[in-house]
Amino acid sequence: MYDVITVGSATLDVFARTRFSELIKIIDPKGETDLLAFPSGSKILIDELEFSTGGGGTNTAVALSRLGHKVAFVGKLGQGTNSDFIHKNLVKEKINLLCSHGNGNAGYSVILDTLEHDRTILVYKGINDDLRHDEIPYKKLKAKWFYFCSMMNESFHTLEKLAEFAQQNRIKIAFNPSIYLAEKGSKYLGGIISKTELLVLNKEEAILLVGNDAIQGLLLKLRGLGPKIVVITDGRNNLYVINQDHIYSAYPPPVKIADATGAGDAFASSFLSGIIRKNDIEFAIKLGIANAQSVISHYGAKNILLTFNEAIKAMKKLKVTIHKKRI
């Protein structure tokens, strides 16, 4: 019996850091947008190049494994050295692979980083979008929780089938959709969200799902779709959690950011770990913040993910106040 089976994408991430870029701010009727600009027609030297595994499915699997949970990963890998690299990395992290393999390329991401540590990610989904229902080893899916990451195209329909399987087998679901799914709306995601125990998303995704509103309105609308617990994060700003009785808010303490890649996955998976261990939202919030801050303080989505003992030590140093009010 696994504590958690994560379902999501697996990629090879390439971090390319360079000093030769600028931030350009565009202001139009829709608001402000920051653009990362590079000189046109130039050959730009890269100061540092780093390779690691990425993708929501593997990021969360590693986070949960390091926190002491028994974890398996369901996804789709291709052929060749990139898929081999991902496979070996997950085995090293003590994660059981329940993956299928196909005749295609593994996912690939290029993360362009600047001196200011704003980054743009070029994503090639590859074979991640082609996880099929008949490739899932259902007899091996014995778990207390499923953790669903964003999946597109054929893989999303497989995610819907897995949600039905979870409901039939009393497996709880944590769901962390991306902006690509959120922009499709709550009706499109309804088959999964209605079966979800824990929904974690950022403010932009929340607005795309249920429309613009004050934070309490967003929380109530999202909870009305079915989840028992909803978490809304907002980068450096307050994060909010709602359950059946209370709304919680917490302001993440400031930290020097080296690279924000993977911070959302670290927070969401660690929050779930806190719920699994203690069924305590305040503990889960602090655990999530501690692990997310460890990740953003270093390069790479997985490099400094914490063990449970390390996370507890980090939590004791956190200066975070959690406010709680009855609904």
Protein Blocks (a to p, Z undefined) as FASTA:
>chain_A
ZZbdcddddddddddddfbbcddddddfkbccddddddehiacddfbdcdddedjklmmm
mmmmmnopacdddddddedjklmmmmmmmmmnopacfbdcdddddddddddddfkopacd
dddfkjmlmccfklpcfklmgcfbdcddddehjlmmmmmmmmmmmmmnopacdddddfkl
mmnojklmmmmmmmpfbdcddfklmmmmnopadfklmmmmmmmnopabdcddehjbccdd
ddfkbccdddddddddfblghklmmmmmmmmmmmmmnopaklmmmmmmmmmmmmmmpgcj
klmcccfklmmmmmmmpccddddddZZ
